[in-house]
């Protein structure tokens, strides 16, 4: 059943994302085309504006992708559509796993479309060989591509945990009898501050165990592997917190569902 | 028993909405769940469909607790439109077909063509009444053991009421049970086998429709008016 649920969830979210992708790709094409005539001052100005627009849409594309995932979660499970979704012969965990997978898939899709759009706009001959050369470089004892892969993985974990935090807040807020949306917002704030306190606690423990750790990151003996181990600790905690949010969402959907 | 509610209690905040509700329904019956506005009909129906968690008690459908197995045998028509308005009729039929093994696609298309609704029609451009009919067709195109219809004739004109009642009666299996909540008792009273009166979250009467008529010498509509007189 997961395949079926995933198919319909993806279709629903992609309905919002397709216009965003069209704008991203359209801006990429416009920047490229206008670039051929940038010796004409008015076109150079328009081209500059297009570049600014592309950068802005690029920055907000991930935020919008997250918003669309959350919007679908809310509407599909807790608004009128929920009357159909929750009466399907499907396990609650299947519904939830599908929503999390859709967040991940759409994040990857957005990154892919963004990459293509930027490539269309700014590609120059020899770009790939230059990029490959840079990726193979070693900085502070670590290859650039290894560091990049690590940071991409860390960003995905962070993104999914944030989405799960909002899912959990909605699940708790919408189990209340009244002021459901306000309750969800309050829950999200509580979860956010709790998460910050946990991070601060983790940082304090690290400093207590190894007082020189933080200062080492900022001096000449700094090595990339120290930074990676620093981020790995936070990544593990972020993933664990994501797991807790998943459990809260599941628990409230399974035991405290309240479609009044 | 096809449906059993045992000591079911539900509160909305401090307000008790269902108070120790006990119901047992066998297969092959048409049952009217009758009560005033706010008496707990919709809450009870939602609880049976797993849309509300219970504070106390247990509900069994065909021997299963509320979950995947119970949902396989219930075909539910809520009192609101739950269809995604961006979809076409074809999309929503495919959706039902993908999730419900007992959904009869051909029957759905046939019933929709009687209403002059095409597969490519978008739900967003349909009137409220038309959407309700599409929803009814979807629900009645399943070969379910238990049909739960919440106010299927609420807010529609008498001609549409007749269409709805005809669609319900001509599309359910003899062995299935229909649990239907409504205020429009006179419209459905002739088809009811069993009657349940609910008031202030409590079941105050649950008996055969014939017995009720015979013992009171009145129609169910009249008994209802007498029982719930303000």
Interface residues (C-beta under 8 A of the other chain):
Chain A: X1 X4 X8 X12 X15 X80 X81 X82 X83 X84 X86 X87 X88 X89 X90 X91 X177 X178 X255 X256 X257 X258 X259 X260
Chain B: X12 X13 X46 X49 X50 X51 X52 X53 X67 X68 X69 X71 X72 X74 X76 X78 X80 X81 X82 X83 X84 X86 X95 X98 X99 X100
